[in-house]
């Protein structure tokens, strides 16, 4: 059974291009890091309960802390103002690799 890890920065906070804090109208899309950038699965638990895509930011501008990644994959992350690929792209992170050194917390609730 695979064990998934949290990335190097599990609680991310962003501002939009005008300097306003992200809120719950922003979403993170997790994609394969190669063209055609198809969706990639991340998980709620280290044992592999998948997230539904996309992952919505909280109203305070942070992401949930229970996002677990495959430590052997490299991802493309897109941050959009809306829940579809047609919504404005605010940021993209290419070549995001959570690596094998991520922490598995004792309690993720």
PyMOL commands that set and color helices and strands:
alter all, ss='L'
color gray80, all
select strands_A, chain A and resi 5-6+27-32+55-56+68-69+75-80+89-96
alter strands_A, ss='S'
color yellow, strands_A
deselect
rebuild
show_as cartoon
